[in-house]
Amino acid sequence: MLELTVSTSPEAALEVLGRVFGEARFSAVADTRIRAESVAPLPVGPLVRALEEKGIEVTEARRVRPTLEEVFVATTGLEAAALRSEKEKK
C-alpha cells in the first residue's frame, strides 16, 4: 500500500493512475492524498513519473502498512462497527 500526496485535487491523478496502473486500486483518502493498493508490490518511481508527466506534482510518496482493522475487513468483508453493533444486540 502506498500513499501519495499531490499538489492538486486527486481526481485528475486518480484518472491517470487508473489508466496507467490498471492492476492496482486507487482511492482518494483526503483533499490531496491518494491511496494505492495492490497485491503485487507497487513501484514508487513509475507512479510519481506518470503523474508528473501529466503536470501533477507529487509532494510526498510513502509506503504504509494497513491497520489490523483494514486487514480484517479485506479478509472477511465485515466492518468492525457492524460486529460491535451485532455484539451489543446480543
PyMOL commands that set and color helices and strands:
alter all, ss='L'
color gray80, all
select helices_A, chain A and resi 10-20+44-53+68-76+80-89
alter helices_A, ss='H'
color red, helices_A
select strands_A, chain A and resi 2-6+25-28+33-37+58-63
alter strands_A, ss='S'
color yellow, strands_A
deselect
rebuild
show_as cartoon
